[in-house]
């Protein structure tokens, strides 16, 4: 396995952890088990999948309900993290 | 050398650390929201909050018109221990 040392694009990440590393600082949608969506810029995350986001918008049933400058989401509530084209 | 007062956010819990002694918004399971001063927290997100306003939101359906009636109950609590597993989201006050 030759490591080119180049920046890996998200699509070529090999493991889920590689993917998560590669999307820091990118706009994402985080969906919780409750069905609520959070759209914002992923600041960082940890092994529990706790998430820190910036410029976060909270969508319930597709409707914007709230905005947070910074927010912390407890990892156990996370269903998925998705990148968005912007 | 990194100090306790380091202002950078390297992991999500740093965001909470930077909110110590500040007013925070906490979203909990069961349509509950808290606003209060963060006195202490741990890695589970167990938290001690002071001067807390708890808001409980309930949605009732009118039996005749089927309209959703949203009711909110608020109460003040001087001190609150919050168990971490009920926490969904924590948001610090807006920093300029």
N, CA and C atoms of all chains as a GROMACS GRO file, in nm:
protein
  546
    1UNK      N    1   0.085  -0.119   0.000
    1UNK     CA    2   0.000   0.000   0.000
    1UNK      C    3   0.089   0.124   0.000
    2UNK      N    4   0.098   0.188  -0.113
    2UNK     CA    5   0.179   0.309  -0.123
    2UNK      C    6   0.099   0.429  -0.075
    3UNK      N    7   0.155   0.504   0.017
    3UNK     CA    8   0.088   0.625   0.064
    3UNK      C    9   0.145   0.741  -0.016
    4UNK      N   10   0.062   0.799  -0.099
    4UNK     CA   11   0.107   0.907  -0.185
    4UNK      C   12   0.139   1.033  -0.105
    5UNK      N   13   0.081   1.042   0.019
    5UNK     CA   14   0.103   1.162   0.099
    5UNK      C   15   0.019   1.279   0.053
    6UNK      N   16  -0.066   1.255  -0.044
    6UNK     CA   17  -0.150   1.364  -0.092
    6UNK      C   18  -0.276   1.373  -0.009
    7UNK      N   19  -0.339   1.492  -0.016
    7UNK     CA   20  -0.467   1.512   0.051
    7UNK      C   21  -0.570   1.419  -0.013
    8UNK      N   22  -0.637   1.339   0.073
    8UNK     CA   23  -0.735   1.247   0.020
    8UNK      C   24  -0.869   1.317   0.002
    9UNK      N   25  -0.931   1.296  -0.110
    9UNK     CA   26  -1.067   1.346  -0.129
    9UNK      C   27  -1.161   1.260  -0.047
   10UNK      N   28  -1.277   1.315  -0.001
   10UNK     CA   29  -1.368   1.238   0.082
   10UNK      C   30  -1.408   1.104   0.019
   11UNK      N   31  -1.422   1.103  -0.114
   11UNK     CA   32  -1.469   0.982  -0.179
   11UNK      C   33  -1.366   0.869  -0.174
   12UNK      N   34  -1.238   0.905  -0.155
   12UNK     CA   35  -1.136   0.801  -0.156
   12UNK      C   36  -1.094   0.762  -0.014
   13UNK      N   37  -1.164   0.814   0.089
   13UNK     CA   38  -1.133   0.776   0.226
   13UNK      C   39  -1.159   0.627   0.242
   14UNK      N   40  -1.073   0.561   0.323
   14UNK     CA   41  -1.080   0.416   0.329
   14UNK      C   42  -1.169   0.364   0.441
   15UNK      N   43  -1.175   0.437   0.549
   15UNK     CA   44  -1.256   0.392   0.661
   15UNK      C   45  -1.350   0.505   0.704
   16UNK      N   46  -1.453   0.471   0.781
   16UNK     CA   47  -1.540   0.577   0.832
   16UNK      C   48  -1.462   0.685   0.906
   17UNK      N   49  -1.362   0.645   0.983
   17UNK     CA   50  -1.283   0.744   1.057
   17UNK      C   51  -1.209   0.837   0.962
   18UNK      N   52  -1.158   0.781   0.850
   18UNK     CA   53  -1.090   0.864   0.750
   18UNK      C   54  -1.187   0.965   0.690
   19UNK      N   55  -1.309   0.918   0.665
   19UNK     CA   56  -1.411   1.007   0.610
   19UNK      C   57  -1.437   1.123   0.706
   20UNK      N   58  -1.456   1.089   0.834
   20UNK     CA   59  -1.487   1.193   0.932
   20UNK      C   60  -1.374   1.294   0.941
   21UNK      N   61  -1.248   1.244   0.936
   21UNK     CA   62  -1.134   1.336   0.939
   21UNK      C   63  -1.137   1.429   0.819
   22UNK      N   64  -1.177   1.373   0.704
   22UNK     CA   65  -1.167   1.450   0.580
   22UNK      C   66  -1.275   1.556   0.566
   23UNK      N   67  -1.380   1.552   0.646
   23UNK     CA   68  -1.488   1.649   0.627
   23UNK      C   69  -1.486   1.760   0.731
   24UNK      N   70  -1.384   1.766   0.815
   24UNK     CA   71  -1.375   1.877   0.911
   24UNK      C   72  -1.366   2.009   0.835
   25UNK      N   73  -1.442   2.106   0.881
   25UNK     CA   74  -1.441   2.237   0.818
   25UNK      C   75  -1.532   2.248   0.698
   26UNK      N   76  -1.601   2.139   0.667
   26UNK     CA   77  -1.690   2.140   0.550
   26UNK      C   78  -1.836   2.155   0.593
   27UNK      N   79  -1.921   2.207   0.505
   27UNK     CA   80  -2.064   2.213   0.537
   27UNK      C   81  -2.125   2.073   0.537
   28UNK      N   82  -2.201   2.044   0.641
   28UNK     CA   83  -2.258   1.910   0.657
   28UNK      C   84  -2.405   1.919   0.700
   29UNK      N   85  -2.474   1.807   0.683
   29UNK     CA   86  -2.606   1.788   0.744
   29UNK      C   87  -2.592   1.674   0.845
   30UNK      N   88  -2.631   1.700   0.967
   30UNK     CA   89  -2.632   1.596   1.069
   30UNK      C   90  -2.777   1.562   1.099
   31UNK      N   91  -2.812   1.437   1.082
   31UNK     CA   92  -2.949   1.395   1.115
   31UNK      C   93  -2.946   1.318   1.246
   32UNK      N   94  -3.039   1.351   1.334
   32UNK     CA   95  -3.048   1.283   1.462
   32UNK      C   96  -3.154   1.173   1.455
   33UNK      N   97  -3.150   1.084   1.553
   33UNK     CA   98  -3.249   0.976   1.558
   33UNK      C   99  -3.392   1.029   1.564
   34UNK      N  100  -3.409   1.148   1.621
   34UNK     CA  101  -3.543   1.207   1.630
   34UNK      C  102  -3.593   1.257   1.496
   35UNK      N  103  -3.506   1.261   1.394
   35UNK     CA  104  -3.546   1.309   1.262
   35UNK      C  105  -3.510   1.455   1.239
   36UNK      N  106  -3.461   1.523   1.343
   36UNK     CA  107  -3.423   1.663   1.329
   36UNK      C  108  -3.291   1.672   1.253
   37UNK      N  109  -3.282   1.771   1.163
   37UNK     CA  110  -3.161   1.793   1.084
   37UNK      C  111  -3.086   1.916   1.135
   38UNK      N  112  -2.955   1.908   1.136
   38UNK     CA  113  -2.873   2.025   1.165
   38UNK      C  114  -2.781   2.050   1.047
   39UNK      N  115  -2.791   2.170   0.989
   39UNK     CA  116  -2.704   2.207   0.878
   39UNK      C  117  -2.606   2.312   0.926
   40UNK      N  118  -2.478   2.290   0.900
   40UNK     CA  119  -2.378   2.387   0.942
   40UNK      C  120  -2.241   2.340   0.902
   41UNK      N  121  -2.141   2.412   0.952
   41UNK     CA  122  -2.003   2.378   0.922
   41UNK      C  123  -1.948   2.293   1.035
   42UNK      N  124  -1.896   2.177   1.000
   42UNK     CA  125  -1.843   2.086   1.100
   42UNK      C  126  -1.711   2.141   1.155
   43UNK      N  127  -1.709   2.173   1.285
   43UNK     CA  128  -1.587   2.226   1.345
   43UNK      C  129  -1.496   2.109   1.385
   44UNK      N  130  -1.550   2.014   1.462
   44UNK     CA  131  -1.472   1.897   1.498
   44UNK      C  132  -1.563   1.790   1.556
   45UNK      N  133  -1.508   1.670   1.570
   45UNK     CA  134  -1.582   1.563   1.633
   45UNK      C  135  -1.485   1.471   1.706
   46UNK      N  136  -1.541   1.383   1.790
   46UNK     CA  137  -1.456   1.292   1.866
   46UNK      C  138  -1.504   1.148   1.850
   47UNK      N  139  -1.442   1.058   1.924
   47UNK     CA  140  -1.469   0.916   1.911
   47UNK      C  141  -1.610   0.874   1.949
   48UNK      N  142  -1.678   0.957   2.029
   48UNK     CA  143  -1.818   0.928   2.062
   48UNK      C  144  -1.913   0.978   1.955
   49UNK      N  145  -1.855   1.043   1.854
   49UNK     CA  146  -1.932   1.113   1.751
   49UNK      C  147  -2.003   1.235   1.807
   50UNK      N  148  -1.956   1.283   1.922
   50UNK     CA  149  -1.994   1.417   1.965
   50UNK      C  150  -1.948   1.512   1.856
   51UNK      N  151  -2.028   1.614   1.829
   51UNK     CA  152  -2.001   1.701   1.716
   51UNK      C  153  -2.005   1.847   1.761
   52UNK      N  154  -1.908   1.925   1.715
   52UNK     CA  155  -1.914   2.070   1.730
   52UNK      C  156  -1.937   2.130   1.593
   53UNK      N  157  -2.038   2.215   1.583
   53UNK     CA  158  -2.072   2.277   1.454
   53UNK      C  159  -2.079   2.428   1.468
   54UNK      N  160  -2.061   2.495   1.356
   54UNK     CA  161  -2.072   2.641   1.351
   54UNK      C  162  -2.182   2.681   1.254
   55UNK      N  163  -2.235   2.799   1.273
   55UNK     CA  164  -2.341   2.854   1.186
   55UNK      C  165  -2.450   2.750   1.161
   56UNK      N  166  -2.499   2.694   1.270
   56UNK     CA  167  -2.589   2.579   1.260
   56UNK      C  168  -2.734   2.623   1.247
   57UNK      N  169  -2.804   2.557   1.157
   57UNK     CA  170  -2.948   2.579   1.141
   57UNK      C  171  -3.020   2.448   1.173
   58UNK      N  172  -3.125   2.458   1.254
   58UNK     CA  173  -3.201   2.340   1.297
   58UNK      C  174  -3.328   2.329   1.214
   59UNK      N  175  -3.345   2.217   1.148
   59UNK     CA  176  -3.464   2.195   1.066
   59UNK      C  177  -3.549   2.083   1.124
   60UNK      N  178  -3.677   2.113   1.151
   60UNK     CA  179  -3.771   2.012   1.196
   60UNK      C  180  -3.878   1.999   1.087
   61UNK      N  181  -3.896   1.881   1.036
   61UNK     CA  182  -3.989   1.857   0.924
   61UNK      C  183  -3.959   1.952   0.807
   62UNK      N  184  -3.832   1.975   0.779
   62UNK     CA  185  -3.793   2.060   0.668
   62UNK      C  186  -3.807   2.209   0.693
   63UNK      N  187  -3.857   2.247   0.811
   63UNK     CA  188  -3.873   2.388   0.841
   63UNK      C  189  -3.763   2.436   0.935
   64UNK      N  190  -3.710   2.554   0.904
   64UNK     CA  191  -3.606   2.613   0.988
   64UNK      C  192  -3.666   2.653   1.122
   65UNK      N  193  -3.615   2.597   1.231
   65UNK     CA  194  -3.672   2.625   1.363
   65UNK      C  195  -3.581   2.710   1.450
   66UNK      N  196  -3.451   2.703   1.427
   66UNK     CA  197  -3.357   2.767   1.517
   66UNK      C  198  -3.223   2.787   1.449
   67UNK      N  199  -3.147   2.884   1.499
   67UNK     CA  200  -3.009   2.902   1.452
   67UNK      C  201  -2.917   2.912   1.573
   68UNK      N  202  -2.803   2.851   1.562
   68UNK     CA  203  -2.703   2.856   1.670
   68UNK      C  204  -2.569   2.899   1.608
   69UNK      N  205  -2.500   2.990   1.675
   69UNK     CA  206  -2.367   3.028   1.627
   69UNK      C  207  -2.272   2.911   1.638
   70UNK      N  208  -2.265   2.855   1.757
   70UNK     CA  209  -2.189   2.733   1.782
   70UNK      C  210  -2.284   2.634   1.844
   71UNK      N  211  -2.262   2.506   1.818
   71UNK     CA  212  -2.342   2.410   1.894
   71UNK      C  213  -2.268   2.278   1.909
   72UNK      N  214  -2.300   2.213   2.020
   72UNK     CA  215  -2.243   2.083   2.053
   72UNK      C  216  -2.356   1.982   2.046
   73UNK      N  217  -2.337   1.874   1.971
   73UNK     CA  218  -2.438   1.769   1.964
   73UNK      C  219  -2.382   1.644   2.027
   74UNK      N  220  -2.456   1.587   2.123
   74UNK     CA  221  -2.409   1.466   2.191
   74UNK      C  222  -2.418   1.348   2.094
   75UNK      N  223  -2.308   1.272   2.084
   75UNK     CA  224  -2.292   1.171   1.981
   75UNK      C  225  -2.399   1.063   1.976
   76UNK      N  226  -2.457   1.029   2.091
   76UNK     CA  227  -2.552   0.917   2.092
   76UNK      C  228  -2.679   0.947   2.014
   77UNK      N  229  -2.706   1.075   1.986
   77UNK     CA  230  -2.827   1.113   1.913
   77UNK      C  231  -2.810   1.111   1.762
   78UNK      N  232  -2.684   1.090   1.715
   78UNK     CA  233  -2.655   1.106   1.573
   78UNK      C  234  -2.696   0.983   1.493
   79UNK      N  235  -2.772   1.006   1.386
   79UNK     CA  236  -2.808   0.898   1.293
   79UNK      C  237  -2.708   0.895   1.178
   80UNK      N  238  -2.688   1.010   1.115
   80UNK     CA  239  -2.584   1.018   1.012
   80UNK      C  240  -2.526   1.158   0.999
   81UNK      N  241  -2.408   1.164   0.936
   81UNK     CA  242  -2.345   1.290   0.901
   81UNK      C  243  -2.326   1.287   0.750
   82UNK      N  244  -2.374   1.389   0.683
   82UNK     CA  245  -2.370   1.391   0.538
   82UNK      C  246  -2.303   1.519   0.490
   83UNK      N  247  -2.220   1.508   0.388
   83UNK     CA  248  -2.163   1.630   0.330
   83UNK      C  249  -2.262   1.690   0.233
   84UNK      N  250  -2.253   1.820   0.214
   84UNK     CA  251  -2.341   1.886   0.119
   84UNK      C  252  -2.256   1.964   0.020
   85UNK      N  253  -2.303   1.971  -0.102
   85UNK     CA  254  -2.241   2.058  -0.200
   85UNK      C  255  -2.290   2.198  -0.172
   86UNK      N  256  -2.200   2.294  -0.176
   86UNK     CA  257  -2.245   2.432  -0.154
   86UNK      C  258  -2.178   2.525  -0.253
   87UNK      N  259   0.312   2.572   2.521
   87UNK     CA  260   0.243   2.471   2.600
   87UNK      C  261   0.097   2.510   2.619
   88UNK      N  262   0.010   2.413   2.598
   88UNK     CA  263  -0.133   2.442   2.609
   88UNK      C  264  -0.173   2.457   2.755
   89UNK      N  265  -0.250   2.557   2.783
   89UNK     CA  266  -0.296   2.580   2.919
   89UNK      C  267  -0.446   2.551   2.927
   90UNK      N  268  -0.497   2.552   3.050
   90UNK     CA  269  -0.640   2.530   3.072
   90UNK      C  270  -0.723   2.637   3.004
   91UNK      N  271  -0.667   2.756   2.990
   91UNK     CA  272  -0.742   2.867   2.933
   91UNK      C  273  -0.724   2.876   2.783
   92UNK      N  274  -0.670   2.772   2.722
   92UNK     CA  275  -0.652   2.768   2.578
   92UNK      C  276  -0.787   2.790   2.508
   93UNK      N  277  -0.788   2.885   2.416
   93UNK     CA  278  -0.916   2.922   2.354
   93UNK      C  279  -0.948   2.845   2.226
   94UNK      N  280  -0.866   2.748   2.190
   94UNK     CA  281  -0.891   2.676   2.066
   94UNK      C  282  -0.987   2.559   2.090
   95UNK      N  283  -1.059   2.522   1.986
   95UNK     CA  284  -1.152   2.410   1.992
   95UNK      C  285  -1.091   2.294   1.914
   96UNK      N  286  -1.036   2.195   1.985
   96UNK     CA  287  -0.975   2.079   1.919
   96UNK      C  288  -1.070   1.961   1.918
   97UNK      N  289  -1.150   1.951   2.022
   97UNK     CA  290  -1.250   1.844   2.028
   97UNK      C  291  -1.381   1.908   2.073
   98UNK      N  292  -1.493   1.842   2.045
   98UNK     CA  293  -1.623   1.904   2.072
   98UNK      C  294  -1.639   1.951   2.217
   99UNK      N  295  -1.585   1.876   2.313
   99UNK     CA  296  -1.604   1.914   2.453
   99UNK      C  297  -1.536   2.047   2.488
  100UNK      N  298  -1.437   2.089   2.404
  100UNK     CA  299  -1.374   2.219   2.426
  100UNK      C  300  -1.476   2.331   2.418
  101UNK      N  301  -1.576   2.311   2.331
  101UNK     CA  302  -1.681   2.411   2.316
  101UNK      C  303  -1.756   2.430   2.448
  102UNK      N  304  -1.779   2.320   2.518
  102UNK     CA  305  -1.848   2.326   2.647
  102UNK      C  306  -1.757   2.391   2.751
  103UNK      N  307  -1.628   2.353   2.747
  103UNK     CA  308  -1.533   2.410   2.843
  103UNK      C  309  -1.528   2.562   2.832
  104UNK      N  310  -1.534   2.612   2.708
  104UNK     CA  311  -1.527   2.756   2.687
  104UNK      C  312  -1.654   2.826   2.732
  105UNK      N  313  -1.760   2.747   2.760
  105UNK     CA  314  -1.887   2.806   2.803
  105UNK      C  315  -1.904   2.804   2.954
  106UNK      N  316  -1.804   2.754   3.027
  106UNK     CA  317  -1.814   2.751   3.173
  106UNK      C  318  -1.839   2.891   3.227
  107UNK      N  319  -1.927   2.900   3.326
  107UNK     CA  320  -1.966   3.027   3.388
  107UNK      C  321  -2.035   3.121   3.291
  108UNK      N  322  -2.082   3.067   3.179
  108UNK     CA  323  -2.161   3.147   3.085
  108UNK      C  324  -2.302   3.087   3.078
  109UNK      N  325  -2.393   3.166   3.024
  109UNK     CA  326  -2.529   3.116   3.005
  109UNK      C  327  -2.530   3.023   2.884
  110UNK      N  328  -2.590   2.908   2.898
  110UNK     CA  329  -2.598   2.814   2.786
  110UNK      C  330  -2.743   2.773   2.762
  111UNK      N  331  -2.765   2.725   2.640
  111UNK     CA  332  -2.894   2.668   2.603
  111UNK      C  333  -2.874   2.517   2.590
  112UNK      N  334  -2.959   2.439   2.654
  112UNK     CA  335  -2.948   2.293   2.648
  112UNK      C  336  -3.080   2.236   2.599
  113UNK      N  337  -3.071   2.154   2.494
  113UNK     CA  338  -3.191   2.087   2.443
  113UNK      C  339  -3.189   1.944   2.495
  114UNK      N  340  -3.298   1.902   2.557
  114UNK     CA  341  -3.305   1.770   2.619
  114UNK      C  342  -3.410   1.684   2.550
  115UNK      N  343  -3.401   1.555   2.576
  115UNK     CA  344  -3.506   1.465   2.530
  115UNK      C  345  -3.638   1.502   2.596
  116UNK      N  346  -3.748   1.466   2.530
  116UNK     CA  347  -3.880   1.492   2.587
  116UNK      C  348  -3.922   1.637   2.572
  117UNK      N  349  -3.876   1.703   2.463
  117UNK     CA  350  -3.917   1.841   2.433
  117UNK      C  351  -3.891   1.936   2.549
  118UNK      N  352  -3.778   1.920   2.612
  118UNK     CA  353  -3.742   2.008   2.722
  118UNK      C  354  -3.623   2.094   2.683
  119UNK      N  355  -3.625   2.218   2.726
  119UNK     CA  356  -3.514   2.308   2.701
  119UNK      C  357  -3.474   2.375   2.831
  120UNK      N  358  -3.345   2.399   2.846
  120UNK     CA  359  -3.295   2.468   2.964
  120UNK      C  360  -3.210   2.587   2.922
  121UNK      N  361  -3.223   2.695   2.997
  121UNK     CA  362  -3.132   2.809   2.979
  121UNK      C  363  -3.080   2.845   3.117
  122UNK      N  364  -2.950   2.839   3.133
  122UNK     CA  365  -2.894   2.870   3.265
  122UNK      C  366  -2.744   2.879   3.260
  123UNK      N  367  -2.687   2.917   3.374
  123UNK     CA  368  -2.542   2.935   3.381
  123UNK      C  369  -2.475   2.801   3.406
  124UNK      N  370  -2.376   2.770   3.324
  124UNK     CA  371  -2.306   2.642   3.335
  124UNK      C  372  -2.199   2.650   3.443
  125UNK      N  373  -2.221   2.576   3.552
  125UNK     CA  374  -2.124   2.578   3.661
  125UNK      C  375  -2.022   2.465   3.649
  126UNK      N  376  -2.065   2.349   3.602
  126UNK     CA  377  -1.974   2.235   3.591
  126UNK      C  378  -2.029   2.133   3.493
  127UNK      N  379  -1.940   2.052   3.438
  127UNK     CA  380  -1.983   1.946   3.347
  127UNK      C  381  -1.878   1.836   3.351
  128UNK      N  382  -1.911   1.720   3.298
  128UNK     CA  383  -1.810   1.615   3.282
  128UNK      C  384  -1.822   1.552   3.143
  129UNK      N  385  -1.744   1.445   3.119
  129UNK     CA  386  -1.739   1.388   2.985
  129UNK      C  387  -1.870   1.324   2.940
  130UNK      N  388  -1.959   1.293   3.036
  130UNK     CA  389  -2.090   1.239   3.000
  130UNK      C  390  -2.189   1.349   2.964
  131UNK      N  391  -2.148   1.474   2.984
  131UNK     CA  392  -2.238   1.589   2.971
  131UNK      C  393  -2.333   1.600   3.089
  132UNK      N  394  -2.303   1.527   3.200
  132UNK     CA  395  -2.369   1.563   3.325
  132UNK      C  396  -2.334   1.710   3.349
  133UNK      N  397  -2.431   1.788   3.395
  133UNK     CA  398  -2.406   1.930   3.410
  133UNK      C  399  -2.470   1.985   3.536
  134UNK      N  400  -2.406   2.083   3.594
  134UNK     CA  401  -2.467   2.163   3.700
  134UNK      C  402  -2.499   2.299   3.641
  135UNK      N  403  -2.627   2.334   3.643
  135UNK     CA  404  -2.670   2.464   3.592
  135UNK      C  405  -2.729   2.545   3.707
  136UNK      N  406  -2.711   2.675   3.699
  136UNK     CA  407  -2.768   2.765   3.800
  136UNK      C  408  -2.864   2.864   3.736
  137UNK      N  409  -2.961   2.910   3.816
  137UNK     CA  410  -3.065   3.005   3.769
  137UNK      C  411  -3.124   2.959   3.636
  138UNK      N  412  -3.182   2.840   3.638
  138UNK     CA  413  -3.224   2.774   3.515
  138UNK      C  414  -3.370   2.806   3.484
  139UNK      N  415  -3.396   2.835   3.360
  139UNK     CA  416  -3.534   2.840   3.312
  139UNK      C  417  -3.559   2.714   3.232
  140UNK      N  418  -3.652   2.631   3.280
  140UNK     CA  419  -3.688   2.509   3.208
  140UNK      C  420  -3.815   2.534   3.128
  141UNK      N  421  -3.810   2.498   3.000
  141UNK     CA  422  -3.928   2.512   2.914
  141UNK      C  423  -3.969   2.374   2.866
  142UNK      N  424  -4.093   2.336   2.894
  142UNK     CA  425  -4.147   2.208   2.846
  142UNK      C  426  -4.252   2.239   2.740
  143UNK      N  427  -4.234   2.181   2.621
  143UNK     CA  428  -4.327   2.206   2.511
  143UNK      C  429  -4.416   2.084   2.489
  144UNK      N  430  -4.545   2.110   2.480
  144UNK     CA  431  -4.640   2.001   2.454
  144UNK      C  432  -4.726   2.038   2.334
  145UNK      N  433  -4.752   1.940   2.249
  145UNK     CA  434  -4.840   1.962   2.134
  145UNK      C  435  -4.968   1.883   2.157
  146UNK      N  436  -5.080   1.953   2.159
  146UNK     CA  437  -5.209   1.886   2.172
  146UNK      C  438  -5.287   1.906   2.043
  147UNK      N  439  -5.368   1.807   2.009
  147UNK     CA  440  -5.451   1.818   1.889
  147UNK      C  441  -5.595   1.846   1.931
  148UNK      N  442  -5.649   1.955   1.880
  148UNK     CA  443  -5.788   1.988   1.908
  148UNK      C  444  -5.876   1.880   1.847
  149UNK      N  445  -5.965   1.818   1.929
  149UNK     CA  446  -6.040   1.702   1.882
  149UNK      C  447  -6.141   1.736   1.773
  150UNK      N  448  -6.185   1.863   1.769
  150UNK     CA  449  -6.285   1.900   1.668
  150UNK      C  450  -6.220   1.953   1.541
  151UNK      N  451  -6.126   2.043   1.556
  151UNK     CA  452  -6.068   2.107   1.437
  151UNK      C  453  -5.939   2.039   1.393
  152UNK      N  454  -5.886   1.948   1.474
  152UNK     CA  455  -5.759   1.880   1.448
  152UNK      C  456  -5.642   1.978   1.434
  153UNK      N  457  -5.659   2.096   1.491
  153UNK     CA  458  -5.549   2.192   1.490
  153UNK      C  459  -5.450   2.156   1.598
  154UNK      N  460  -5.323   2.182   1.568
  154UNK     CA  461  -5.220   2.159   1.669
  154UNK      C  462  -5.215   2.278   1.764
  155UNK      N  463  -5.226   2.248   1.890
  155UNK     CA  464  -5.214   2.353   1.991
  155UNK      C  465  -5.082   2.330   2.064
  156UNK      N  466  -4.992   2.427   2.054
  156UNK     CA  467  -4.861   2.413   2.118
  156UNK      C  468  -4.863   2.485   2.252
  157UNK      N  469  -4.838   2.409   2.357
  157UNK     CA  470  -4.839   2.466   2.491
  157UNK      C  471  -4.698   2.461   2.547
  158UNK      N  472  -4.654   2.569   2.610
  158UNK     CA  473  -4.524   2.567   2.676
  158UNK      C  474  -4.542   2.600   2.823
  159UNK      N  475  -4.478   2.520   2.905
  159UNK     CA  476  -4.473   2.546   3.049
  159UNK      C  477  -4.331   2.587   3.085
  160UNK      N  478  -4.321   2.697   3.159
  160UNK     CA  479  -4.188   2.742   3.202
  160UNK      C  480  -4.182   2.745   3.354
  161UNK      N  481  -4.064   2.716   3.405
  161UNK     CA  482  -4.043   2.732   3.549
  161UNK      C  483  -3.898   2.766   3.575
  162UNK      N  484  -3.875   2.831   3.687
  162UNK     CA  485  -3.738   2.867   3.725
  162UNK      C  486  -3.688   2.769   3.831
  163UNK      N  487  -3.563   2.727   3.818
  163UNK     CA  488  -3.502   2.638   3.917
  163UNK      C  489  -3.369   2.701   3.958
  164UNK      N  490  -3.344   2.718   4.086
  164UNK     CA  491  -3.220   2.784   4.127
  164UNK      C  492  -3.095   2.700   4.094
  165UNK      N  493  -3.104   2.569   4.115
  165UNK     CA  494  -2.990   2.482   4.085
  165UNK      C  495  -3.040   2.352   4.026
  166UNK      N  496  -2.968   2.302   3.926
  166UNK     CA  497  -3.014   2.181   3.860
  166UNK      C  498  -2.894   2.094   3.827
  167UNK      N  499  -2.905   1.964   3.860
  167UNK     CA  500  -2.811   1.866   3.810
  167UNK      C  501  -2.878   1.797   3.692
  168UNK      N  502  -2.813   1.799   3.576
  168UNK     CA  503  -2.870   1.736   3.456
  168UNK      C  504  -2.790   1.611   3.426
  169UNK      N  505  -2.859   1.498   3.412
  169UNK     CA  506  -2.789   1.375   3.375
  169UNK      C  507  -2.759   1.378   3.226
  170UNK      N  508  -2.634   1.343   3.192
  170UNK     CA  509  -2.586   1.360   3.056
  170UNK      C  510  -2.664   1.286   2.950
  171UNK      N  511  -2.721   1.170   2.982
  171UNK     CA  512  -2.783   1.092   2.875
  171UNK      C  513  -2.912   1.155   2.822
  172UNK      N  514  -2.964   1.258   2.891
  172UNK     CA  515  -3.082   1.327   2.841
  172UNK      C  516  -3.050   1.440   2.746
  173UNK      N  517  -2.920   1.471   2.733
  173UNK     CA  518  -2.880   1.589   2.655
  173UNK      C  519  -2.877   1.557   2.506
  174UNK      N  520  -2.937   1.643   2.426
  174UNK     CA  521  -2.926   1.632   2.281
  174UNK      C  522  -2.826   1.734   2.228
  175UNK      N  523  -2.838   1.859   2.272
  175UNK     CA  524  -2.759   1.967   2.214
  175UNK      C  525  -2.726   2.071   2.320
  176UNK      N  526  -2.607   2.125   2.313
  176UNK     CA  527  -2.568   2.235   2.400
  176UNK      C  528  -2.518   2.348   2.312
  177UNK      N  529  -2.569   2.468   2.336
  177UNK     CA  530  -2.522   2.582   2.257
  177UNK      C  531  -2.476   2.693   2.350
  178UNK      N  532  -2.352   2.737   2.333
  178UNK     CA  533  -2.302   2.846   2.416
  178UNK      C  534  -2.366   2.978   2.375
  179UNK      N  535  -2.350   3.082   2.458
  179UNK     CA  536  -2.403   3.212   2.418
  179UNK      C  537  -2.329   3.260   2.294
  180UNK      N  538  -2.390   3.348   2.218
  180UNK     CA  539  -2.324   3.400   2.098
  180UNK      C  540  -2.205   3.486   2.140
  181UNK      N  541  -2.089   3.447   2.086
  181UNK     CA  542  -1.968   3.525   2.114
  181UNK      C  543  -1.937   3.613   1.994
  182UNK      N  544  -1.905   3.738   2.020
  182UNK     CA  545  -1.877   3.827   1.906
  182UNK      C  546  -1.727   3.837   1.882
   0.00000   0.00000   0.00000
